[in-house]
Amino acid sequence: MNSRRNFLYQLSGLASGTVLAPFIDFKPFLGRKLKVALVGTGIRGSSFWGKRLVDNYSDILEFVGLSDVNPGRMAGVKEYMGVGCPTFLDCDEMLRETQPDLLIVTTKDSTHHEFIIKGLDFGCDVLTEKPLTTDERKCQAIIDAERRSKKKLIVGFNYRWSPYMTKIKELLVDGTIGDITSVDFHWYLNNYHGASYFRRWHGLREAGGTLWVHKATHHFDLLNWWLDSDPEEVFAYGDLEHYGSNGPFHAKNCRTCPHTKDCKYYWDITKSESSMRLYADHEQHDGYIRDACLYRPEINIYDKMSAQIKYANNALVNYSLTTYSPFEGWRIAFNGRKGRIEAWQDIPYYEEMETSQAELHAAEMAQGGQENMVFNPIIVHKNWEKHESVPVTYSRRGHGGGDKRLQDRIFKNPAEADRLKHFAGIRDGAMSILIGVAARKSIEAEEPIRIGALTDLQPRAKRI
């Protein structure tokens, strides 16, 4: 009963990042579990928002329905998750027949808005995987739906919850280096993880909104959260010059490719039992090829990206994303009126690393097993003083330990005070994707794009 009450209290404050009075009468939940429905049974839905919830929160919630356009994959995921709920090809039918309290959306990015709006209009709360959506029109439609429904939307930003990211936020909130004036933020995807986006539907702009939206929404949300301000204007450059038609050859997919001995990006999906079971075994249902050629000419997203972002509090950000780096990692520097903070993860020149790049990505995405704790410093350098190294210990698994903390707070103890405002609602989701949308538009128009011109959400110098 306390868990149900806490859950509802939390939902009431998701949009602002604070805990307010409950907006739903919790009486209907007394004596029963939270009824959860899932639409989209790909890797993220079946694992992080599927089996992991079953394994860790079955005393609090129960799955009452699964929905997907691919019946073969959905049947396999039902078995994998270990649930006995019915399955549906039609989400509307699932909502009508199962009457869920919470709908979890983990479909293709370009369809997030469709199912978020269905859930809100049906009268249930919605939890969506990032990104919120892929363009400003869909974003506005989601905003309008939440307003008319009086329900709430959670965006699953897990990076915020990592102890390392949280320590950066804590240092900034405490005014360690004063007001932030500028930021340098650079993210590197290696030629294992970065390449994977170009094999999948993410390589098509119409499906994922480009990596400005699908991937960088993580990074933009961190910036918005760290700076405690909204983006105001974006100017960007980007190009496709490594993957796609730039390749020396191409085929339909790796399994049928005649160039496997020559292609450094050759990936043998048959050696991945989970990928075969989840995708290759069910291609006949929806035509989705998981090991598509990353040199195929229809790829139309960017593989190198750079943006200047001006925030409403006058902070300036220099951001870049590289998708074919020899290593996977990131680094950031905050310049403040009183000093500078530098932070990074997985930069091989800064630390001794013996783990392969493929193993690093597998650990980041892993949801179970033994914790692999690592140490990383944050450098604080105040003006006219010696620098200080602030040690932070965190897990290598589950996005730096953020995955578990996010779900625990949503489903176990959401009413706990959180001065750092970890929770992300619709405004957080919107502002993160709107930077990516603006960057995309800026490249095409060759001019700066104002965030306030994209939806009716206007940038705030100080987030509420």
Secondary structure in CASP SS format (residue, H / E / C, confidence):
PFRMAT SS
TARGET T0000
AUTHOR 0000-0000-0000
METHOD secondary structure of the structure
MODEL  1
M C 1.00
N H 1.00
S H 1.00
R H 1.00
R H 1.00
N H 1.00
F H 1.00
L H 1.00
Y H 1.00
Q H 1.00
L H 1.00
S H 1.00
G C 1.00
L C 1.00
A C 1.00
S C 1.00
G C 1.00
T C 1.00
V C 1.00
L C 1.00
A C 1.00
P C 1.00
F C 1.00
I C 1.00
D C 1.00
F C 1.00
K H 1.00
P H 1.00
F H 1.00
L C 1.00
G C 1.00
R C 1.00
K C 1.00
L E 1.00
K E 1.00
V E 1.00
A E 1.00
L E 1.00
V E 1.00
G C 1.00
T C 1.00
G C 1.00
I H 1.00
R H 1.00
G H 1.00
S H 1.00
S H 1.00
F H 1.00
W H 1.00
G H 1.00
K H 1.00
R H 1.00
L H 1.00
V H 1.00
D H 1.00
N H 1.00
Y H 1.00
S C 1.00
D C 1.00
I C 1.00
L E 1.00
E E 1.00
F E 1.00
V E 1.00
G E 1.00
L E 1.00
S E 1.00
D C 1.00
V C 1.00
N C 1.00
P H 1.00
G H 1.00
R H 1.00
M H 1.00
A H 1.00
G H 1.00
V H 1.00
K H 1.00
E H 1.00
Y H 1.00
M H 1.00
G C 1.00
V C 1.00
G C 1.00
C C 1.00
P C 1.00
T E 1.00
F E 1.00
L C 1.00
D C 1.00
C H 1.00
D H 1.00
E H 1.00
M H 1.00
L H 1.00
R H 1.00
E H 1.00
T H 1.00
Q C 1.00
P C 1.00
D C 1.00
L E 1.00
L E 1.00
I E 1.00
V E 1.00
T C 1.00
T C 1.00
K C 1.00
D H 1.00
S H 1.00
T H 1.00
H H 1.00
H H 1.00
E H 1.00
F H 1.00
I H 1.00
I H 1.00
K H 1.00
G H 1.00
L H 1.00
D H 1.00
F H 1.00
G C 1.00
C C 1.00
D E 1.00
V E 1.00
L E 1.00
T E 1.00
E C 1.00
K C 1.00
P C 1.00
L C 1.00
T C 1.00
T C 1.00
D C 1.00
E H 1.00
R H 1.00
K H 1.00
C H 1.00
Q H 1.00
A H 1.00
I H 1.00
I H 1.00
D H 1.00
A H 1.00
E H 1.00
R H 1.00
R H 1.00
S H 1.00
K C 1.00
K C 1.00
K C 1.00
L E 1.00
I E 1.00
V E 1.00
G C 1.00
F C 1.00
N C 1.00
Y H 1.00
R H 1.00
W H 1.00
S C 1.00
P H 1.00
Y H 1.00
M H 1.00
T H 1.00
K H 1.00
I H 1.00
K H 1.00
E H 1.00
L H 1.00
L H 1.00
V H 1.00
D C 1.00
G C 1.00
T C 1.00
I C 1.00
G C 1.00
D C 1.00
I E 1.00
T E 1.00
S E 1.00
V E 1.00
D E 1.00
F E 1.00
H E 1.00
W E 1.00
Y E 1.00
L E 1.00
N E 1.00
N C 1.00
Y C 1.00
H H 1.00
G H 1.00
A H 1.00
S H 1.00
Y H 1.00
F H 1.00
R H 1.00
R C 1.00
W H 1.00
H H 1.00
G H 1.00
L C 1.00
R H 1.00
E H 1.00
A H 1.00
G H 1.00
G C 1.00
T C 1.00
L C 1.00
W C 1.00
V C 1.00
H C 1.00
K C 1.00
A H 1.00
T H 1.00
H H 1.00
H H 1.00
F H 1.00
D H 1.00
L H 1.00
L H 1.00
N H 1.00
W H 1.00
W H 1.00
L H 1.00
D C 1.00
S C 1.00
D C 1.00
P E 1.00
E E 1.00
E E 1.00
V E 1.00
F E 1.00
A E 1.00
Y E 1.00
G E 1.00
D E 1.00
L C 1.00
E C 1.00
H C 1.00
Y C 1.00
G H 1.00
S H 1.00
N H 1.00
G C 1.00
P C 1.00
F C 1.00
H C 1.00
A C 1.00
K C 1.00
N E 1.00
C H 1.00
R H 1.00
T H 1.00
C C 1.00
P C 1.00
H C 1.00
T C 1.00
K C 1.00
D C 1.00
C C 1.00
K C 1.00
Y C 1.00
Y C 1.00
W C 1.00
D C 1.00
I H 1.00
T H 1.00
K H 1.00
S C 1.00
E H 1.00
S H 1.00
S H 1.00
M H 1.00
R H 1.00
L H 1.00
Y C 1.00
A H 1.00
D H 1.00
H H 1.00
E H 1.00
Q H 1.00
H H 1.00
D H 1.00
G C 1.00
Y C 1.00
I C 1.00
R C 1.00
D C 1.00
A E 1.00
C C 1.00
L C 1.00
Y C 1.00
R C 1.00
P C 1.00
E C 1.00
I C 1.00
N C 1.00
I C 1.00
Y C 1.00
D C 1.00
K E 1.00
M E 1.00
S E 1.00
A E 1.00
Q E 1.00
I E 1.00
K E 1.00
Y E 1.00
A C 1.00
N C 1.00
N C 1.00
A C 1.00
L E 1.00
V E 1.00
N E 1.00
Y E 1.00
S E 1.00
L E 1.00
T E 1.00
T E 1.00
Y E 1.00
S E 1.00
P C 1.00
F C 1.00
E C 1.00
G E 1.00
W E 1.00
R E 1.00
I E 1.00
A E 1.00
F E 1.00
N E 1.00
G E 1.00
R C 1.00
K C 1.00
G E 1.00
R E 1.00
I E 1.00
E E 1.00
A E 1.00
W E 1.00
Q E 1.00
D C 1.00
I C 1.00
P C 1.00
Y C 1.00
Y C 1.00
E C 1.00
E C 1.00
M C 1.00
E C 1.00
T C 1.00
S C 1.00
Q H 1.00
A H 1.00
E H 1.00
L H 1.00
H H 1.00
A H 1.00
A H 1.00
E H 1.00
M H 1.00
A C 1.00
Q C 1.00
G C 1.00
G C 1.00
Q C 1.00
E C 1.00
N C 1.00
M E 1.00
V E 1.00
F E 1.00
N E 1.00
P E 1.00
I E 1.00
I E 1.00
V E 1.00
H E 1.00
K E 1.00
N C 1.00
W C 1.00
E C 1.00
K C 1.00
H C 1.00
E E 1.00
S E 1.00
V E 1.00
P E 1.00
V E 1.00
T E 1.00
Y E 1.00
S E 1.00
R C 1.00
R H 1.00
G H 1.00
H H 1.00
G H 1.00
G H 1.00
G H 1.00
D H 1.00
K H 1.00
R H 1.00
L H 1.00
Q H 1.00
D H 1.00
R H 1.00
I H 1.00
F H 1.00
K C 1.00
N C 1.00
P C 1.00
A C 1.00
E C 1.00
A C 1.00
D C 1.00
R C 1.00
L C 1.00
K C 1.00
H C 1.00
F C 1.00
A C 1.00
G C 1.00
I H 1.00
R H 1.00
D H 1.00
G H 1.00
A H 1.00
M H 1.00
S H 1.00
I H 1.00
L H 1.00
I H 1.00
G H 1.00
V H 1.00
A H 1.00
A H 1.00
R H 1.00
K H 1.00
S H 1.00
I H 1.00
E H 1.00
A H 1.00
E C 1.00
E C 1.00
P C 1.00
I E 1.00
R E 1.00
I H 1.00
G H 1.00
A H 1.00
L C 1.00
T C 1.00
D C 1.00
L C 1.00
Q C 1.00
P C 1.00
R C 1.00
A C 1.00
K C 1.00
R C 1.00
I C 1.00
END
